[in-house]
């Protein structure tokens, strides 16, 4: 299989979004929710996305985990 050669001008004409529109829309909704509703919304979103077990769970990261990251 051979690749088709293209010119630099042809490459410049290609346009791609860095982030899919749906992903951007979803992220914007989460950020808007957290901005409007604060910590309760942050906890609810984290629980919905599986980052914490429930919205009542504390959101604390131990120093060791932060250093390791």
PDB file with one MODEL, atoms N, CA, C and O in Angstrom:
MODEL        1
ATOM      1  N   UNK A   1       0.847  -1.175   0.000  1.00  0.00           N
ATOM      2  CA  UNK A   1       0.000   0.000   0.000  1.00  0.00           C
ATOM      3  C   UNK A   1       0.893   1.238   0.000  1.00  0.00           C
ATOM      4  O   UNK A   1       1.858   1.308   0.761  1.00  0.00           O
ATOM      5  N   UNK A   2       0.583   2.191  -0.829  1.00  0.00           N
ATOM      6  CA  UNK A   2       1.348   3.432  -0.872  1.00  0.00           C
ATOM      7  C   UNK A   2       0.465   4.585  -0.424  1.00  0.00           C
ATOM      8  O   UNK A   2      -0.746   4.597  -0.645  1.00  0.00           O
ATOM      9  N   UNK A   3       1.099   5.534   0.201  1.00  0.00           N
ATOM     10  CA  UNK A   3       0.375   6.713   0.648  1.00  0.00           C
ATOM     11  C   UNK A   3       0.355   7.755  -0.454  1.00  0.00           C
ATOM     12  O   UNK A   3       1.323   7.908  -1.200  1.00  0.00           O
ATOM     13  N   UNK A   4      -0.737   8.457  -0.547  1.00  0.00           N
ATOM     14  CA  UNK A   4      -0.853   9.530  -1.525  1.00  0.00           C
ATOM     15  C   UNK A   4      -0.070  10.735  -1.008  1.00  0.00           C
ATOM     16  O   UNK A   4      -0.253  11.155   0.134  1.00  0.00           O
ATOM     17  N   UNK A   5       0.783  11.275  -1.832  1.00  0.00           N
ATOM     18  CA  UNK A   5       1.534  12.462  -1.448  1.00  0.00           C
ATOM     19  C   UNK A   5       0.672  13.696  -1.668  1.00  0.00           C
ATOM     20  O   UNK A   5      -0.036  13.813  -2.668  1.00  0.00           O
ATOM     21  N   UNK A   6       0.748  14.602  -0.721  1.00  0.00           N
ATOM     22  CA  UNK A   6       0.016  15.860  -0.843  1.00  0.00           C
ATOM     23  C   UNK A   6       0.984  17.013  -0.585  1.00  0.00           C
ATOM     24  O   UNK A   6       2.053  16.831  -0.004  1.00  0.00           O
ATOM     25  N   UNK A   7       0.591  18.179  -1.023  1.00  0.00           N
ATOM     26  CA  UNK A   7       1.439  19.364  -0.868  1.00  0.00           C
ATOM     27  C   UNK A   7       1.162  20.024   0.484  1.00  0.00           C
ATOM     28  O   UNK A   7       0.133  19.760   1.106  1.00  0.00           O
ATOM     29  N   UNK A   8       2.071  20.874   0.934  1.00  0.00           N
ATOM     30  CA  UNK A   8       1.824  21.608   2.178  1.00  0.00           C
ATOM     31  C   UNK A   8       0.543  22.438   2.116  1.00  0.00           C
ATOM     32  O   UNK A   8      -0.153  22.574   3.122  1.00  0.00           O
ATOM     33  N   UNK A   9       0.231  22.984   0.964  1.00  0.00           N
ATOM     34  CA  UNK A   9      -1.004  23.760   0.826  1.00  0.00           C
ATOM     35  C   UNK A   9      -2.233  22.886   1.056  1.00  0.00           C
ATOM     36  O   UNK A   9      -3.219  23.337   1.639  1.00  0.00           O
ATOM     37  N   UNK A  10      -2.173  21.655   0.606  1.00  0.00           N
ATOM     38  CA  UNK A  10      -3.295  20.743   0.821  1.00  0.00           C
ATOM     39  C   UNK A  10      -3.441  20.411   2.307  1.00  0.00           C
ATOM     40  O   UNK A  10      -4.557  20.313   2.816  1.00  0.00           O
ATOM     41  N   UNK A  11      -2.333  20.242   2.990  1.00  0.00           N
ATOM     42  CA  UNK A  11      -2.384  19.958   4.427  1.00  0.00           C
ATOM     43  C   UNK A  11      -3.019  21.130   5.163  1.00  0.00           C
ATOM     44  O   UNK A  11      -3.854  20.936   6.047  1.00  0.00           O
ATOM     45  N   UNK A  12      -2.626  22.335   4.800  1.00  0.00           N
ATOM     46  CA  UNK A  12      -3.158  23.528   5.455  1.00  0.00           C
ATOM     47  C   UNK A  12      -4.662  23.659   5.269  1.00  0.00           C
ATOM     48  O   UNK A  12      -5.330  24.294   6.085  1.00  0.00           O
ATOM     49  N   UNK A  13      -5.201  23.073   4.218  1.00  0.00           N
ATOM     50  CA  UNK A  13      -6.640  23.191   3.964  1.00  0.00           C
ATOM     51  C   UNK A  13      -7.467  22.234   4.824  1.00  0.00           C
ATOM     52  O   UNK A  13      -8.685  22.384   4.918  1.00  0.00           O
ATOM     53  N   UNK A  14      -6.815  21.253   5.449  1.00  0.00           N
ATOM     54  CA  UNK A  14      -7.544  20.326   6.317  1.00  0.00           C
ATOM     55  C   UNK A  14      -7.869  21.029   7.630  1.00  0.00           C
ATOM     56  O   UNK A  14      -7.001  21.655   8.239  1.00  0.00           O
ATOM     57  N   UNK A  15      -9.097  20.925   8.053  1.00  0.00           N
ATOM     58  CA  UNK A  15      -9.468  21.516   9.339  1.00  0.00           C
ATOM     59  C   UNK A  15     -10.095  20.443  10.216  1.00  0.00           C
ATOM     60  O   UNK A  15     -10.999  19.717   9.801  1.00  0.00           O
ATOM     61  N   UNK A  16      -9.602  20.369  11.403  1.00  0.00           N
ATOM     62  CA  UNK A  16     -10.118  19.421  12.382  1.00  0.00           C
ATOM     63  C   UNK A  16     -10.307  20.152  13.699  1.00  0.00           C
ATOM     64  O   UNK A  16      -9.495  20.999  14.072  1.00  0.00           O
ATOM     65  N   UNK A  17     -11.356  19.828  14.384  1.00  0.00           N
ATOM     66  CA  UNK A  17     -11.570  20.380  15.712  1.00  0.00           C
ATOM     67  C   UNK A  17     -10.727  19.582  16.697  1.00  0.00           C
ATOM     68  O   UNK A  17     -10.651  18.357  16.600  1.00  0.00           O
ATOM     69  N   UNK A  18     -10.101  20.263  17.634  1.00  0.00           N
ATOM     70  CA  UNK A  18      -9.267  19.583  18.627  1.00  0.00           C
ATOM     71  C   UNK A  18     -10.114  18.719  19.555  1.00  0.00           C
ATOM     72  O   UNK A  18      -9.652  17.697  20.064  1.00  0.00           O
ATOM     73  N   UNK A  19     -11.352  19.137  19.769  1.00  0.00           N
ATOM     74  CA  UNK A  19     -12.266  18.415  20.654  1.00  0.00           C
ATOM     75  C   UNK A  19     -13.592  18.267  19.929  1.00  0.00           C
ATOM     76  O   UNK A  19     -14.076  19.215  19.310  1.00  0.00           O
ATOM     77  N   UNK A  20     -14.175  17.091  20.003  1.00  0.00           N
ATOM     78  CA  UNK A  20     -15.476  16.877  19.366  1.00  0.00           C
ATOM     79  C   UNK A  20     -16.521  17.782  20.009  1.00  0.00           C
ATOM     80  O   UNK A  20     -16.472  18.036  21.212  1.00  0.00           O
ATOM     81  N   UNK A  21     -17.446  18.257  19.223  1.00  0.00           N
ATOM     82  CA  UNK A  21     -18.467  19.187  19.697  1.00  0.00           C
ATOM     83  C   UNK A  21     -19.261  18.616  20.868  1.00  0.00           C
ATOM     84  O   UNK A  21     -19.552  19.338  21.822  1.00  0.00           O
ATOM     85  N   UNK A  22     -19.613  17.343  20.814  1.00  0.00           N
ATOM     86  CA  UNK A  22     -20.390  16.721  21.896  1.00  0.00           C
ATOM     87  C   UNK A  22     -19.590  16.691  23.192  1.00  0.00           C
ATOM     88  O   UNK A  22     -20.140  16.958  24.261  1.00  0.00           O
ATOM     89  N   UNK A  23     -18.305  16.370  23.115  1.00  0.00           N
ATOM     90  CA  UNK A  23     -17.460  16.340  24.314  1.00  0.00           C
ATOM     91  C   UNK A  23     -17.349  17.734  24.917  1.00  0.00           C
ATOM     92  O   UNK A  23     -17.409  17.891  26.137  1.00  0.00           O
ATOM     93  N   UNK A  24     -17.190  18.736  24.078  1.00  0.00           N
ATOM     94  CA  UNK A  24     -17.104  20.110  24.552  1.00  0.00           C
ATOM     95  C   UNK A  24     -18.416  20.545  25.197  1.00  0.00           C
ATOM     96  O   UNK A  24     -18.411  21.213  26.231  1.00  0.00           O
ATOM     97  N   UNK A  25     -19.525  20.170  24.593  1.00  0.00           N
ATOM     98  CA  UNK A  25     -20.842  20.497  25.138  1.00  0.00           C
ATOM     99  C   UNK A  25     -21.034  19.834  26.502  1.00  0.00           C
ATOM    100  O   UNK A  25     -21.517  20.471  27.439  1.00  0.00           O
ATOM    101  N   UNK A  26     -20.659  18.566  26.617  1.00  0.00           N
ATOM    102  CA  UNK A  26     -20.787  17.848  27.886  1.00  0.00           C
ATOM    103  C   UNK A  26     -19.910  18.475  28.967  1.00  0.00           C
ATOM    104  O   UNK A  26     -20.350  18.654  30.102  1.00  0.00           O
ATOM    105  N   UNK A  27     -18.674  18.806  28.613  1.00  0.00           N
ATOM    106  CA  UNK A  27     -17.756  19.420  29.580  1.00  0.00           C
ATOM    107  C   UNK A  27     -18.268  20.785  30.021  1.00  0.00           C
ATOM    108  O   UNK A  27     -18.190  21.137  31.198  1.00  0.00           O
ATOM    109  N   UNK A  28     -18.788  21.542  29.076  1.00  0.00           N
ATOM    110  CA  UNK A  28     -19.315  22.868  29.400  1.00  0.00           C
ATOM    111  C   UNK A  28     -20.491  22.759  30.372  1.00  0.00           C
ATOM    112  O   UNK A  28     -20.619  23.578  31.283  1.00  0.00           O
ATOM    113  N   UNK A  29     -21.343  21.764  30.185  1.00  0.00           N
ATOM    114  CA  UNK A  29     -22.485  21.574  31.080  1.00  0.00           C
ATOM    115  C   UNK A  29     -22.016  21.252  32.501  1.00  0.00           C
ATOM    116  O   UNK A  29     -22.589  21.746  33.472  1.00  0.00           O
ATOM    117  N   UNK A  30     -20.980  20.429  32.621  1.00  0.00           N
ATOM    118  CA  UNK A  30     -20.440  20.088  33.940  1.00  0.00           C
ATOM    119  C   UNK A  30     -19.856  21.331  34.611  1.00  0.00           C
ATOM    120  O   UNK A  30     -20.142  21.600  35.777  1.00  0.00           O
ATOM    121  N   UNK A  31     -19.047  22.081  33.884  1.00  0.00           N
ATOM    122  CA  UNK A  31     -18.427  23.288  34.444  1.00  0.00           C
ATOM    123  C   UNK A  31     -19.494  24.302  34.840  1.00  0.00           C
ATOM    124  O   UNK A  31     -19.407  24.902  35.911  1.00  0.00           O
ATOM    125  N   UNK A  32     -20.488  24.499  33.998  1.00  0.00           N
ATOM    126  CA  UNK A  32     -21.569  25.436  34.315  1.00  0.00           C
ATOM    127  C   UNK A  32     -22.313  25.006  35.572  1.00  0.00           C
ATOM    128  O   UNK A  32     -22.645  25.841  36.414  1.00  0.00           O
ATOM    129  N   UNK A  33     -22.578  23.703  35.705  1.00  0.00           N
ATOM    130  CA  UNK A  33     -23.260  23.177  36.887  1.00  0.00           C
ATOM    131  C   UNK A  33     -22.444  23.452  38.145  1.00  0.00           C
ATOM    132  O   UNK A  33     -22.983  23.916  39.150  1.00  0.00           O
ATOM    133  N   UNK A  34     -21.147  23.167  38.088  1.00  0.00           N
ATOM    134  CA  UNK A  34     -20.285  23.372  39.258  1.00  0.00           C
ATOM    135  C   UNK A  34     -20.166  24.860  39.581  1.00  0.00           C
ATOM    136  O   UNK A  34     -20.173  25.235  40.754  1.00  0.00           O
ATOM    137  N   UNK A  35     -20.059  25.700  38.581  1.00  0.00           N
ATOM    138  CA  UNK A  35     -19.993  27.150  38.834  1.00  0.00           C
ATOM    139  C   UNK A  35     -21.269  27.653  39.504  1.00  0.00           C
ATOM    140  O   UNK A  35     -21.214  28.475  40.418  1.00  0.00           O
ATOM    141  N   UNK A  36     -22.400  27.162  39.050  1.00  0.00           N
ATOM    142  CA  UNK A  36     -23.682  27.632  39.568  1.00  0.00           C
ATOM    143  C   UNK A  36     -24.020  27.044  40.934  1.00  0.00           C
ATOM    144  O   UNK A  36     -24.653  27.707  41.755  1.00  0.00           O
ATOM    145  N   UNK A  37     -23.600  25.797  41.181  1.00  0.00           N
ATOM    146  CA  UNK A  37     -24.072  25.095  42.379  1.00  0.00           C
ATOM    147  C   UNK A  37     -22.973  24.681  43.346  1.00  0.00           C
ATOM    148  O   UNK A  37     -23.258  24.077  44.380  1.00  0.00           O
ATOM    149  N   UNK A  38     -21.731  24.993  43.030  1.00  0.00           N
ATOM    150  CA  UNK A  38     -20.635  24.801  43.970  1.00  0.00           C
ATOM    151  C   UNK A  38     -20.292  23.357  44.299  1.00  0.00           C
ATOM    152  O   UNK A  38     -20.433  22.452  43.476  1.00  0.00           O
ATOM    153  N   UNK A  39     -19.834  23.175  45.541  1.00  0.00           N
ATOM    154  CA  UNK A  39     -19.340  21.877  45.990  1.00  0.00           C
ATOM    155  C   UNK A  39     -20.367  20.751  45.860  1.00  0.00           C
ATOM    156  O   UNK A  39     -19.993  19.648  45.461  1.00  0.00           O
ATOM    157  N   UNK A  40     -21.648  20.981  46.181  1.00  0.00           N
ATOM    158  CA  UNK A  40     -22.613  19.888  45.990  1.00  0.00           C
ATOM    159  C   UNK A  40     -22.660  19.395  44.533  1.00  0.00           C
ATOM    160  O   UNK A  40     -22.777  18.195  44.285  1.00  0.00           O
ATOM    161  N   UNK A  41     -22.570  20.313  43.589  1.00  0.00           N
ATOM    162  CA  UNK A  41     -22.574  19.922  42.173  1.00  0.00           C
ATOM    163  C   UNK A  41     -21.285  19.200  41.807  1.00  0.00           C
ATOM    164  O   UNK A  41     -21.308  18.236  41.041  1.00  0.00           O
ATOM    165  N   UNK A  42     -20.161  19.661  42.351  1.00  0.00           N
ATOM    166  CA  UNK A  42     -18.889  18.992  42.087  1.00  0.00           C
ATOM    167  C   UNK A  42     -18.940  17.551  42.572  1.00  0.00           C
ATOM    168  O   UNK A  42     -18.513  16.636  41.868  1.00  0.00           O
ATOM    169  N   UNK A  43     -19.459  17.354  43.767  1.00  0.00           N
ATOM    170  CA  UNK A  43     -19.570  15.995  44.312  1.00  0.00           C
ATOM    171  C   UNK A  43     -20.540  15.150  43.489  1.00  0.00           C
ATOM    172  O   UNK A  43     -20.269  13.981  43.215  1.00  0.00           O
ATOM    173  N   UNK A  44     -21.662  15.737  43.098  1.00  0.00           N
ATOM    174  CA  UNK A  44     -22.652  14.995  42.306  1.00  0.00           C
ATOM    175  C   UNK A  44     -22.069  14.589  40.954  1.00  0.00           C
ATOM    176  O   UNK A  44     -22.269  13.460  40.505  1.00  0.00           O
ATOM    177  N   UNK A  45     -21.358  15.495  40.314  1.00  0.00           N
ATOM    178  CA  UNK A  45     -20.747  15.178  39.018  1.00  0.00           C
ATOM    179  C   UNK A  45     -19.658  14.118  39.179  1.00  0.00           C
ATOM    180  O   UNK A  45     -19.551  13.204  38.361  1.00  0.00           O
ATOM    181  N   UNK A  46     -18.855  14.240  40.233  1.00  0.00           N
ATOM    182  CA  UNK A  46     -17.797  13.252  40.471  1.00  0.00           C
ATOM    183  C   UNK A  46     -18.394  11.870  40.709  1.00  0.00           C
ATOM    184  O   UNK A  46     -17.858  10.872  40.227  1.00  0.00           O
ATOM    185  N   UNK A  47     -19.489  11.802  41.441  1.00  0.00           N
ATOM    186  CA  UNK A  47     -20.152  10.515  41.685  1.00  0.00           C
ATOM    187  C   UNK A  47     -20.761   9.978  40.392  1.00  0.00           C
ATOM    188  O   UNK A  47     -20.658   8.784  40.108  1.00  0.00           O
ATOM    189  N   UNK A  48     -21.383  10.835  39.623  1.00  0.00           N
ATOM    190  CA  UNK A  48     -21.998  10.417  38.355  1.00  0.00           C
ATOM    191  C   UNK A  48     -20.952   9.848  37.401  1.00  0.00           C
ATOM    192  O   UNK A  48     -21.223   8.900  36.665  1.00  0.00           O
ATOM    193  N   UNK A  49     -19.761  10.433  37.420  1.00  0.00           N
ATOM    194  CA  UNK A  49     -18.692   9.991  36.524  1.00  0.00           C
ATOM    195  C   UNK A  49     -17.847   8.863  37.112  1.00  0.00           C
ATOM    196  O   UNK A  49     -16.925   8.373  36.461  1.00  0.00           O
ATOM    197  N   UNK A  50     -18.159   8.450  38.341  1.00  0.00           N
ATOM    198  CA  UNK A  50     -17.461   7.321  38.943  1.00  0.00           C
ATOM    199  C   UNK A  50     -16.155   7.658  39.631  1.00  0.00           C
ATOM    200  O   UNK A  50     -15.382   6.758  39.960  1.00  0.00           O
ATOM    201  N   UNK A  51     -15.894   8.936  39.856  1.00  0.00           N
ATOM    202  CA  UNK A  51     -14.651   9.329  40.517  1.00  0.00           C
ATOM    203  C   UNK A  51     -14.726   9.182  42.032  1.00  0.00           C
ATOM    204  O   UNK A  51     -13.703   9.018  42.695  1.00  0.00           O
ATOM    205  N   UNK A  52     -15.932   9.240  42.575  1.00  0.00           N
ATOM    206  CA  UNK A  52     -16.169   8.960  43.990  1.00  0.00           C
ATOM    207  C   UNK A  52     -17.390   8.065  44.085  1.00  0.00           C
ATOM    208  O   UNK A  52     -18.194   7.989  43.156  1.00  0.00           O
ATOM    209  N   UNK A  53     -17.521   7.382  45.232  1.00  0.00           N
ATOM    210  CA  UNK A  53     -18.603   6.399  45.377  1.00  0.00           C
ATOM    211  C   UNK A  53     -19.979   7.042  45.502  1.00  0.00           C
ATOM    212  O   UNK A  53     -20.959   6.517  44.974  1.00  0.00           O
ATOM    213  N   UNK A  54     -20.060   8.176  46.198  1.00  0.00           N
ATOM    214  CA  UNK A  54     -21.350   8.838  46.372  1.00  0.00           C
ATOM    215  C   UNK A  54     -21.129  10.340  46.526  1.00  0.00           C
ATOM    216  O   UNK A  54     -20.020  10.773  46.840  1.00  0.00           O
ATOM    217  N   UNK A  55     -22.176  11.138  46.306  1.00  0.00           N
ATOM    218  CA  UNK A  55     -22.038  12.587  46.450  1.00  0.00           C
ATOM    219  C   UNK A  55     -21.708  13.024  47.878  1.00  0.00           C
ATOM    220  O   UNK A  55     -21.263  14.151  48.099  1.00  0.00           O
ATOM    221  N   UNK A  56     -21.925  12.137  48.840  1.00  0.00           N
ATOM    222  CA  UNK A  56     -21.633  12.464  50.236  1.00  0.00           C
ATOM    223  C   UNK A  56     -20.174  12.235  50.599  1.00  0.00           C
ATOM    224  O   UNK A  56     -19.727  12.658  51.665  1.00  0.00           O
ATOM    225  N   UNK A  57     -19.432  11.573  49.729  1.00  0.00           N
ATOM    226  CA  UNK A  57     -18.032  11.251  50.012  1.00  0.00           C
ATOM    227  C   UNK A  57     -17.171  12.511  49.965  1.00  0.00           C
ATOM    228  O   UNK A  57     -17.363  13.377  49.111  1.00  0.00           O
ATOM    229  N   UNK A  58     -16.219  12.599  50.896  1.00  0.00           N
ATOM    230  CA  UNK A  58     -15.281  13.719  50.889  1.00  0.00           C
ATOM    231  C   UNK A  58     -14.412  13.663  49.640  1.00  0.00           C
ATOM    232  O   UNK A  58     -14.105  12.591  49.118  1.00  0.00           O
ATOM    233  N   UNK A  59     -14.032  14.823  49.187  1.00  0.00           N
ATOM    234  CA  UNK A  59     -13.129  14.903  48.041  1.00  0.00           C
ATOM    235  C   UNK A  59     -11.784  15.401  48.565  1.00  0.00           C
ATOM    236  O   UNK A  59     -11.473  16.591  48.503  1.00  0.00           O
ATOM    237  N   UNK A  60     -11.011  14.476  49.071  1.00  0.00           N
ATOM    238  CA  UNK A  60      -9.685  14.785  49.596  1.00  0.00           C
ATOM    239  C   UNK A  60      -8.675  13.866  48.938  1.00  0.00           C
ATOM    240  O   UNK A  60      -8.916  12.669  48.779  1.00  0.00           O
ATOM    241  N   UNK A  61      -7.558  14.428  48.561  1.00  0.00           N
ATOM    242  CA  UNK A  61      -6.497  13.632  47.947  1.00  0.00           C
ATOM    243  C   UNK A  61      -5.289  13.696  48.876  1.00  0.00           C
ATOM    244  O   UNK A  61      -4.790  14.783  49.162  1.00  0.00           O
ATOM    245  N   UNK A  62      -4.814  12.544  49.349  1.00  0.00           N
ATOM    246  CA  UNK A  62      -3.663  12.544  50.256  1.00  0.00           C
ATOM    247  C   UNK A  62      -2.423  13.158  49.600  1.00  0.00           C
ATOM    248  O   UNK A  62      -2.241  13.065  48.386  1.00  0.00           O
ATOM    249  N   UNK A  63      -1.574  13.787  50.421  1.00  0.00           N
ATOM    250  CA  UNK A  63      -0.346  14.404  49.914  1.00  0.00           C
ATOM    251  C   UNK A  63       0.491  13.421  49.111  1.00  0.00           C
ATOM    252  O   UNK A  63       1.060  13.780  48.080  1.00  0.00           O
ATOM    253  N   UNK A  64       0.568  12.177  49.587  1.00  0.00           N
ATOM    254  CA  UNK A  64       1.378  11.170  48.908  1.00  0.00           C
ATOM    255  C   UNK A  64       0.886  10.934  47.482  1.00  0.00           C
ATOM    256  O   UNK A  64       1.681  10.783  46.554  1.00  0.00           O
ATOM    257  N   UNK A  65      -0.427  10.907  47.324  1.00  0.00           N
ATOM    258  CA  UNK A  65      -0.995  10.691  45.990  1.00  0.00           C
ATOM    259  C   UNK A  65      -0.707  11.885  45.078  1.00  0.00           C
ATOM    260  O   UNK A  65      -0.439  11.713  43.889  1.00  0.00           O
ATOM    261  N   UNK A  66      -0.764  13.086  45.637  1.00  0.00           N
ATOM    262  CA  UNK A  66      -0.460  14.275  44.840  1.00  0.00           C
ATOM    263  C   UNK A  66       1.005  14.294  44.425  1.00  0.00           C
ATOM    264  O   UNK A  66       1.328  14.645  43.290  1.00  0.00           O
ATOM    265  N   UNK A  67       1.893  13.917  45.348  1.00  0.00           N
ATOM    266  CA  UNK A  67       3.319  13.881  45.026  1.00  0.00           C
ATOM    267  C   UNK A  67       3.614  12.834  43.958  1.00  0.00           C
ATOM    268  O   UNK A  67       4.460  13.048  43.089  1.00  0.00           O
ATOM    269  N   UNK A  68       2.918  11.705  44.024  1.00  0.00           N
ATOM    270  CA  UNK A  68       3.139  10.622  43.065  1.00  0.00           C
ATOM    271  C   UNK A  68       2.629  10.988  41.672  1.00  0.00           C
ATOM    272  O   UNK A  68       3.115  10.472  40.665  1.00  0.00           O
ATOM    273  N   UNK A  69       1.654  11.877  41.630  1.00  0.00           N
ATOM    274  CA  UNK A  69       1.067  12.260  40.341  1.00  0.00           C
ATOM    275  C   UNK A  69       1.972  13.144  39.632  1.00  0.00           C
ATOM    276  O   UNK A  69       1.666  13.582  38.523  1.00  0.00           O
TER     277      UNK A  69
ENDMDL
END
